[in-house]
């Protein structure tokens, strides 16, 4: 009887180990696939900007989806001045919108201004945005009523442009 139990225990542990390894491999491949979708086109944008503009160094690329989809590129030109470039993803003719990073509020300054207005809010992310040809900061956060908020503020002085609040329907 103990020999049968031992065989079942070993058999069960082998099955559990195989299932665990299979799930781990599946999780790794799923993560890699989702991450490649998130960064899809970043290398093409980087190559295009380095070849056809005065940008010599690119430090970060983010996505912005508003009225149109953009890659938001943080880079430097030949003089070492920081630039934020909005690279449109639609169309063959690319009209770039560029701003000097020295002319705008830093993300930390914008967050400080926002927190003084909404101290009970929980920030999710902040990214540059382009709406109606206006360059803005997009602050995404949960407000004091647990609503999901997209808050658009001027990138130059932090003044309110617009906000969108979503109510939670299900818990």
Buried (B, 14 or more C-beta within 10 A) or exposed (E): EEEEEEEEEEEEEEEEEEEEEEEEEEEEEEEEEEEEEEEEBBEEBBEBBBEEBBBEEBEEBBBBEBEEEBBBBBBBBEEEEBBBBBBBBEEEEBEBBBBEBEEBBEBEEBBEBBEEEBEEBEEEEBBBBBBEEEBBBBBBBBBEEEBBBBBBBBBBEBEEBEEEEEEEEEE
